[in-house]
Every structure is written in structure tokens, then in C-alpha cells.
Amino acid sequence: MSNAFTPSPLPGNHWQPCGAQYVAVYGTLRAGGVNDIRRLRPSIVCLGTTLVTGTLHDLGWYPGLSLSGVQPVLAEIYPLDDELELALDRIEGLWPTDMGEYAKRLLTLPVTASITAPEAHAQVQQELQVLLYEALPQALRNTPVIHSSDWLSWFSHQNRPVPEQKFQLRSAADNG
């Protein structure tokens, strides 16, 4: 189930959170990626993984995911609060100016978590409503499709340069 999140207009163009308690990351924000989410919040813990159905695209040093398509795409699930969401909106080019590359989507997805106890290992699955940043059609036009479910693994085999090891913000205010 997918719902677009469209913030209500607020006086003075104020930022508004989507209300999700979790975020699904599938690209540079994954553990080990150039924008590893743990660099924003060192104590954050991955709650599990999910497979999002869509089409993964190569946008250079980062991916774009369209929710149309049948490809399973690996995503990690992390807890989300307003402060982290605002930081992610800046990274994805949605705040303070919308660059027109991504949209926020609220999805209900099955999340698998591994539980390890001294003498047992189990996997638990639960449905969670998560925020996911979907690449918009105009950002994906004429871009190659990635035929891999794991963007981070795929990218590591491409022998491409990556940006400096810091967060790359794509909003107009940060690039201008």
C-alpha cells in the first residue's frame, strides 16, 4: 500500500513531518553507504530489512527507485523522528527547496528482523508503515535500470568514483 505524502501549506513555507515512525533506505543511506544514516545519528539501530517492489535506476553515484515495476529492492528500516526526517529531506533535495527529484511515500511493508539470543536465532516479521523516498519519473527519464536487488552491492562493483565521505545535500540552498 502506497500513499503519497503531500504536506499541507503552512504560512511562511514551514517544514512539516510526514508522521511515519520508520524510514526505509535503499541507497547511499544504507549501512556502509557514502551517506550512511548512522553518520547522522550514531546510535541509530537498523530494525530490520524489507524488499520493496519497484524498479531501481542508476542516477550516477546514487540510485532512484520507482515504485512501478516488479523488481524486489533491498531496504533497511530505521526509526524516524522529526529531526532525522528533516535531515533526510535536505539530503534528498526536498527541503528547503524541492528539487523535483524525489517524493515522500508512506508504505506499509513487511519488515524482517533477526533476533539473536544466547542459544537461539530467529527471524520475526511485522508490518510497519515506513517513509520511503521515491524517485520521480522526470528524474528517471533516460536512466539505466539496475538489475540487482541490492544497490550497495551492485555499486561497489562498478569502479566509479564516489563523492567525498560526507553528506551530499542536493537542495538549491546547499548547491547555490
C-alpha positions, 0 to 999 in steps of 0.5 A, spaced: 500 500 500 502 506 497 500 513 499 503 519 497 505 524 502 503 531 500 504 536 506 499 541 507 501 549 506 503 552 512 504 560 512 511 562 511 513 555 507 514 551 514 517 544 514 512 539 516 513 531 518 510 526 514 508 522 521 511 515 519 515 512 525 520 508 520 524 510 514 526 505 509 533 506 505 535 503 499 541 507 497 547 511 499 543 511 506 544 504 507 549 501 512 556 502 509 553 507 504 557 514 502 551 517 506 550 512 511 544 514 516 548 512 522 553 518 520 547 522 522 545 519 528 550 514 531 546 510 535 541 509 530 539 501 530 537 498 523 530 494 525 530 490 520 530 489 512 524 489 507 524 488 499 520 493 496 517 492 489 519 497 484 524 498 479 531 501 481 535 506 476 542 508 476 542 516 477 550 516 477 553 515 484 546 514 487 540 510 485 532 512 484 527 507 485 520 507 482 515 504 485 512 501 478 515 495 476 516 488 479 523 488 481 524 486 489 529 492 492 533 491 498 531 496 504 533 497 511 528 500 516 530 505 521 526 509 526 524 516 524 523 522 528 522 529 526 529 531 526 532 525 522 526 526 517 528 533 516 535 531 515 533 526 510 529 531 506 535 536 505 539 530 503 534 528 498 533 535 495 526 536 498 527 541 503 528 547 503 527 547 496 524 541 492 528 539 487 523 535 483 527 529 484 524 525 489 517 524 493 515 522 500 511 515 500 508 512 506 508 504 505 506 499 509 511 493 508 513 487 511 519 488 515 524 482 517 528 482 523 533 477 526 533 476 533 539 473 536 539 470 543 544 466 547 542 459 544 537 461 539 536 465 532 530 467 529 527 471 524 520 475 526 516 479 521 511 485 522 508 490 518 510 497 519 508 503 515 515 506 513 517 513 509 520 511 503 523 516 498 521 515 491 524 517 485 520 521 480 519 519 473 522 526 470 528 524 474 528 517 471 527 519 464 533 516 460 536 512 466 539 505 466 535 500 470 539 496 475 538 489 475 540 487 482 536 487 488 541 490 492 544 497 490 550 497 495 552 491 492 551 492 485 555 499 486 561 497 489 562 493 483 562 498 478 569 502 479 566 509 479 568 514 483 564 516 489 563 523 492 567 525 498 565 521 505 560 526 507 553 528 506 551 530 499 545 535 500 542 536 493 537 542 495 538 549 491 540 552 498 546 547 499 548 547 491 547 555 490 
